[in-house]
Amino acid sequence: MNESSSVLFNSTAATTISHDATTEKACDNNFMDMECFMILTESQKKAIAALCLTVGPFTVLGNILVLCIILFTPQLRCRPSYLFITSLASADLCASINFMYSFVSFHVFRLQDENYIFLFKLGGVIASFSASVGSLLLTAIDRYTCIHKPSEYRTILTRRKAVICILFTWSVAVFIAFLPLMGWNCIELHSNCCELFPLVDKSYLACWIMLITFLLILIIYAYIHILWKAHVHSVYMEKQKEGRKGQVKMGHTRMDIKLAKTLGLILVILIACWSPVLTLMMYDLFAKVDKDTRKVFAFFCMLCWLNSTVNPIVYALRSRELRIVILNILSRHKRQLPSLEGSTESDGHFKNNTIMTVSSAEQCNIVNSRE
């Protein structure tokens, strides 16, 4: 009896292993079957679901809070800087909702859609993340302009120009995202399929990688330039005031350190969230991807989503003006906000054009971290 059970068990195990090996072998050359991309184990599915249930609501509520504060505060919504932050919060909100729904339904619940429905969902996710990176670039350009040409900031970047830039960014993001649905996929073209995404053509993936990488390089360059110029100006001011009291010197040093910490945080988060995904995508273009690599890629995609979680904190809620509005709402304070009415934190207007870099870093919402 025991020998019979042992033989039956071994036979069943061998059959299971053989079936798994056959399935894995079939997936090696078939990148149109969506089941080949549903590779997470039960414990990994639970981890993904728990992360979405815990972090997801904070991501959605955080971006909604930023949008409500800016849209219902006239002093903020008329400024280009906050228009760009509104675009960023909108993109991150869409990315959070689209990503959580698509990712959980595909990897956790293993729902298989028709090809065009899957490409439509994928297009929504790509459009949201592309618009988010594009909005990050607009924010970086806004702060770069304010540092580079503070006296001409209001002329260069008006509200109308800001709206046009935002509409252009979203139009390009949506158009590029839905190109696979419009025919640029490996089914219609009978071309090489991506091994990380079902139905996606490798040439499309290569073009999207180049676009996002180019945008990220521009963002990094802008913030490094801001940091360097602020540091140079801070050193210059220290040398000019060597004969004065140490308080002035220490004040500029603290400003330089604060700016370095803020911009360093921005760059670290940006690189940490996007470089793993882009690296695996580039690896997919030149090498064969196995099942374990797909699992790693699935979790790396969560980093891009987490970037949408921290963006409201880094780019919006660190702003002194937004914090004042939030505190006044919570305390039901009815008086006017003098710091908003006459503030030049994001309009590029300066009383003294000689003190240019450090002042503009504080007034143009570059630091967004004044206490």
Helices and strands as residue ranges (DSSP letters): H 2-28, G 34-37, H 42-71, H 74-77, H 80-103, I 104-108, H 115-148, G 150-152, H 153-156, H 159-177, H 186-189, H 202-240, H 246-286, H 291-311, I 312-317, H 320-331, H 338-341, H 357-363
